[in-house]
Amino acid sequence: MPQLNTSTWPITIMSMIMTLFIMFQLKISKHLYHLNPAPLTVESHKYTNPWEIKWTKIYSPLSLPLRQ
């Protein structure tokens, strides 16, 4: 059974990494960034739900005293 020739693998891997690096650099360099982004003001809506008016507390069954 013939052996697989791996002598060209390092140069293939290095050229692939360099090509990917160059492609990503070109892709990033063409991206337009905003120079001075302005904050966006978001208006919050106030919903009138009955459970928002009064304070409620939910007790965990494990924190309640034991009944005997």
Biotite code that builds the C-alpha atoms (Angstrom):
import biotite.structure as struc

atoms = struc.array([
    struc.Atom([0.000, 0.000, 0.000], chain_id="A", res_id=1, res_name="MET", atom_name="CA", element="C"),
    struc.Atom([1.578, 3.347, -1.015], chain_id="A", res_id=2, res_name="PRO", atom_name="CA", element="C"),
    struc.Atom([2.389, 5.974, 1.536], chain_id="A", res_id=3, res_name="GLN", atom_name="CA", element="C"),
    struc.Atom([0.622, 9.333, 1.452], chain_id="A", res_id=4, res_name="LEU", atom_name="CA", element="C"),
    struc.Atom([3.009, 12.108, 0.495], chain_id="A", res_id=5, res_name="ASN", atom_name="CA", element="C"),
    struc.Atom([2.649, 14.793, 3.182], chain_id="A", res_id=6, res_name="THR", atom_name="CA", element="C"),
    struc.Atom([5.609, 16.940, 2.174], chain_id="A", res_id=7, res_name="SER", atom_name="CA", element="C"),
    struc.Atom([3.380, 19.632, 0.639], chain_id="A", res_id=8, res_name="THR", atom_name="CA", element="C"),
    struc.Atom([0.948, 19.872, 3.569], chain_id="A", res_id=9, res_name="TRP", atom_name="CA", element="C"),
    struc.Atom([2.740, 22.625, 5.524], chain_id="A", res_id=10, res_name="PRO", atom_name="CA", element="C"),
    struc.Atom([2.940, 24.949, 2.525], chain_id="A", res_id=11, res_name="ILE", atom_name="CA", element="C"),
    struc.Atom([-0.703, 24.206, 1.674], chain_id="A", res_id=12, res_name="THR", atom_name="CA", element="C"),
    struc.Atom([-1.864, 24.961, 5.209], chain_id="A", res_id=13, res_name="ILE", atom_name="CA", element="C"),
    struc.Atom([0.221, 28.129, 5.445], chain_id="A", res_id=14, res_name="MET", atom_name="CA", element="C"),
    struc.Atom([-1.011, 29.429, 2.102], chain_id="A", res_id=15, res_name="SER", atom_name="CA", element="C"),
    struc.Atom([-4.617, 28.698, 3.129], chain_id="A", res_id=16, res_name="MET", atom_name="CA", element="C"),
    struc.Atom([-4.185, 30.609, 6.402], chain_id="A", res_id=17, res_name="ILE", atom_name="CA", element="C"),
    struc.Atom([-2.578, 33.542, 4.616], chain_id="A", res_id=18, res_name="MET", atom_name="CA", element="C"),
    struc.Atom([-5.351, 33.612, 2.013], chain_id="A", res_id=19, res_name="THR", atom_name="CA", element="C"),
    struc.Atom([-8.045, 33.588, 4.705], chain_id="A", res_id=20, res_name="LEU", atom_name="CA", element="C"),
    struc.Atom([-6.269, 36.359, 6.597], chain_id="A", res_id=21, res_name="PHE", atom_name="CA", element="C"),
    struc.Atom([-6.008, 38.536, 3.472], chain_id="A", res_id=22, res_name="ILE", atom_name="CA", element="C"),
    struc.Atom([-9.640, 37.905, 2.554], chain_id="A", res_id=23, res_name="MET", atom_name="CA", element="C"),
    struc.Atom([-10.829, 38.886, 6.036], chain_id="A", res_id=24, res_name="PHE", atom_name="CA", element="C"),
    struc.Atom([-8.661, 42.000, 6.007], chain_id="A", res_id=25, res_name="GLN", atom_name="CA", element="C"),
    struc.Atom([-10.146, 43.051, 2.674], chain_id="A", res_id=26, res_name="LEU", atom_name="CA", element="C"),
    struc.Atom([-13.664, 42.362, 3.899], chain_id="A", res_id=27, res_name="LYS", atom_name="CA", element="C"),
    struc.Atom([-13.148, 44.374, 7.094], chain_id="A", res_id=28, res_name="ILE", atom_name="CA", element="C"),
    struc.Atom([-11.447, 47.267, 5.309], chain_id="A", res_id=29, res_name="SER", atom_name="CA", element="C"),
    struc.Atom([-14.468, 47.744, 3.016], chain_id="A", res_id=30, res_name="LYS", atom_name="CA", element="C"),
    struc.Atom([-16.869, 47.987, 5.962], chain_id="A", res_id=31, res_name="HIS", atom_name="CA", element="C"),
    struc.Atom([-18.173, 51.498, 6.630], chain_id="A", res_id=32, res_name="LEU", atom_name="CA", element="C"),
    struc.Atom([-18.255, 52.446, 10.297], chain_id="A", res_id=33, res_name="TYR", atom_name="CA", element="C"),
    struc.Atom([-20.332, 55.308, 11.670], chain_id="A", res_id=34, res_name="HIS", atom_name="CA", element="C"),
    struc.Atom([-18.107, 58.221, 12.620], chain_id="A", res_id=35, res_name="LEU", atom_name="CA", element="C"),
    struc.Atom([-20.250, 59.676, 15.408], chain_id="A", res_id=36, res_name="ASN", atom_name="CA", element="C"),
    struc.Atom([-23.144, 57.443, 16.425], chain_id="A", res_id=37, res_name="PRO", atom_name="CA", element="C"),
    struc.Atom([-25.982, 59.309, 18.101], chain_id="A", res_id=38, res_name="ALA", atom_name="CA", element="C"),
    struc.Atom([-27.823, 57.633, 20.988], chain_id="A", res_id=39, res_name="PRO", atom_name="CA", element="C"),
    struc.Atom([-31.275, 56.430, 20.108], chain_id="A", res_id=40, res_name="LEU", atom_name="CA", element="C"),
    struc.Atom([-34.023, 57.504, 22.503], chain_id="A", res_id=41, res_name="THR", atom_name="CA", element="C"),
    struc.Atom([-36.620, 54.844, 23.042], chain_id="A", res_id=42, res_name="VAL", atom_name="CA", element="C"),
    struc.Atom([-39.945, 55.813, 24.525], chain_id="A", res_id=43, res_name="GLU", atom_name="CA", element="C"),
    struc.Atom([-41.153, 53.359, 27.118], chain_id="A", res_id=44, res_name="SER", atom_name="CA", element="C"),
    struc.Atom([-44.817, 52.489, 27.116], chain_id="A", res_id=45, res_name="HIS", atom_name="CA", element="C"),
    struc.Atom([-46.596, 52.378, 30.434], chain_id="A", res_id=46, res_name="LYS", atom_name="CA", element="C"),
    struc.Atom([-49.000, 49.492, 30.618], chain_id="A", res_id=47, res_name="TYR", atom_name="CA", element="C"),
    struc.Atom([-51.760, 49.612, 33.200], chain_id="A", res_id=48, res_name="THR", atom_name="CA", element="C"),
    struc.Atom([-51.955, 46.125, 34.594], chain_id="A", res_id=49, res_name="ASN", atom_name="CA", element="C"),
    struc.Atom([-53.565, 45.496, 37.963], chain_id="A", res_id=50, res_name="PRO", atom_name="CA", element="C"),
    struc.Atom([-50.499, 43.641, 39.260], chain_id="A", res_id=51, res_name="TRP", atom_name="CA", element="C"),
    struc.Atom([-48.239, 46.648, 38.616], chain_id="A", res_id=52, res_name="GLU", atom_name="CA", element="C"),
    struc.Atom([-50.240, 48.887, 40.978], chain_id="A", res_id=53, res_name="ILE", atom_name="CA", element="C"),
    struc.Atom([-49.909, 46.867, 44.163], chain_id="A", res_id=54, res_name="LYS", atom_name="CA", element="C"),
    struc.Atom([-46.888, 45.140, 45.619], chain_id="A", res_id=55, res_name="TRP", atom_name="CA", element="C"),
    struc.Atom([-47.130, 41.387, 45.850], chain_id="A", res_id=56, res_name="THR", atom_name="CA", element="C"),
    struc.Atom([-44.786, 38.839, 47.290], chain_id="A", res_id=57, res_name="LYS", atom_name="CA", element="C"),
    struc.Atom([-44.659, 35.204, 46.285], chain_id="A", res_id=58, res_name="ILE", atom_name="CA", element="C"),
    struc.Atom([-43.549, 32.858, 49.011], chain_id="A", res_id=59, res_name="TYR", atom_name="CA", element="C"),
    struc.Atom([-41.627, 29.720, 48.235], chain_id="A", res_id=60, res_name="SER", atom_name="CA", element="C"),
    struc.Atom([-43.207, 26.630, 49.828], chain_id="A", res_id=61, res_name="PRO", atom_name="CA", element="C"),
    struc.Atom([-39.839, 25.719, 51.349], chain_id="A", res_id=62, res_name="LEU", atom_name="CA", element="C"),
    struc.Atom([-39.541, 29.058, 53.163], chain_id="A", res_id=63, res_name="SER", atom_name="CA", element="C"),
    struc.Atom([-42.962, 28.823, 54.825], chain_id="A", res_id=64, res_name="LEU", atom_name="CA", element="C"),
    struc.Atom([-43.168, 27.577, 58.439], chain_id="A", res_id=65, res_name="PRO", atom_name="CA", element="C"),
    struc.Atom([-44.082, 23.961, 58.895], chain_id="A", res_id=66, res_name="LEU", atom_name="CA", element="C"),
    struc.Atom([-47.731, 23.199, 59.688], chain_id="A", res_id=67, res_name="ARG", atom_name="CA", element="C"),
    struc.Atom([-48.421, 20.533, 62.272], chain_id="A", res_id=68, res_name="GLN", atom_name="CA", element="C"),
])
